[in-house]
Amino acid sequence: MRLDGSDAYVREVVANFSDLLEGPNAPAVVAVDIPIGFPVHSFGGRAPDNAVRKLLGKGGGSVFPMPSRRAVFAERGPFPDATARLIAHQRACAEAEKTSTPPKRTTIFAFGIFPKIQEVDEALRRNPSRKQRVFETHPEVAFRELNKDVALESKKTDAGEGARRRLLISGGLPSSLVHRKPPKGAKADDLLDALVCLLVARRIHNKEAKCFPNEPEVDEGLGMPMAIWA
């Protein structure tokens, strides 16, 4: 999408995050719904997770609490079966408890996105110039920001889905894009989440986006701030 909202389009579901960042149509700014940056030792949770969970209130469950970097990278998939995956989760939990105060395990839901987190992290490490154009966001925080800081109904309801579509259109996206079928491999709510991330990327480029927390800590290993943008 261009900054004025024109030429917005939906690509296919890309197999690898790095594929999105290279080539003639590579975006200048990417807002991705994947945690970026982790503490060496977690004191009560990652700051951006805590900040937006408080903001979302009842909807805060959509923000998976992230543990330390050691816990996130303790296990590498793919796992051959459910038993192997369960054992790997237990080992990640052990690392999370060792590197948190008070000691806290990591949920199976958070563990489920560790492979994508690892993929994004490694893509940024391989090419440090990418760190200037990749930012973490969260769709529910972004939609709330579009809705003038008012909570929306669940995206799983017709009313919640309709409200999100209207917000995307009022944010400058064409109705034909907002109402189009999602690409193969994605669902309708995946498309809406991706489109609101697109609007966050434009806000970041225009220096209009909010940062949670206001003064983020830096993941020294990755060299990037731990922040959620909306």
Buried (B, 14 or more C-beta within 10 A) or exposed (E): BEEEBEEBEBEEEEEEBBEBBEEEEEBEBBBBBBBBBBBEEBEEBBBBBBBBBEBBEEBBEBBBBBBBBBBBBBBEEEBEEEEEBEEBBEEBBBBBBBBBEEEBBBBEEBBEBBEBBBBBBEBBEEEEEBBEBBBBBBBBBBBBBBBEEEEBBEBEEEEBBEBBBBBBBEBBBBEEBBEBEBBEEBEBBBBBBBBBBBBBBBBBBEEEBBBBBEEBBEBEBBEBBBBBBB
